[in-house]
């Protein structure tokens, strides 16, 4: 009986050791969060690629929280080395279109270091803001990409949050999204041109009226002094012209902002 108990004890011990051995040596085959993103999240900052220090991450979270409270918009920054079964655009669209409730405004910036891609996406609830317009995405690219290329990731993300804030401020103050650099108001510009034209016409008319020694000429030959010009020869020689057309090159890193997918949202991105 004792022998049977001893054999059973040894058998159980052997099975336990084999299970432990399998667990220990199988663990490294699983991808680490720093290299791969498996599940989307709506957290304000997810730095799977480890681009930020703890202090920089805290600073970014504070900036996002301030702008989000100010405008009632969910702002996110997510980074990864690569993404499970997709690219930056797919991840961004899934978060803002499916993870965020439809009645909430949301915008996300996704960075994938494996292919050095960036993508900014806004959901349908952001339709009244400039982020859904081509200018909005392009303006974010202008402040984001230069820092990404230099490896200044904390500055890049803070610049992105700051530009989102600026676009939202403009839309709130003017009642319409900003559509080009400088936010030109074409109605005000047209009114200014009309007023300037009226002033110029008035000044010109007053100057002409003040000219007492000048009379209008009705024919061109009245400007010619008689017997002071003689045309002795006339010749017109036409040779040829040559035109060369060079196609304009296209950049592969353009943002391509505008409508994005069937959800009614928009976005754009590129490489850095």
Secondary structure, DSSP 8 states (H G I E B T S, - for coil): -HHHHHHHHHHHHHHHHHHHHHHHHHGGGS--TTT-B-S----SEEETT--S-HHHHHHHHHHHHHHHHHHTEEEEEEEES-BTTS-HHHHHHHIIIIIS-TTSEEEEEEEETTTTEEEEEE-GGGTTSGGGSHHHHHHHHHHHHHHHHHT-HHHHHHHHHHHHHHHHHHHHHHSS---STT---HHHHHHHHHHHHHHHHHHHHHHHHT-TT----SSGGGGS-TTS-----------------------TT----SB-STTS-EEEEEE-
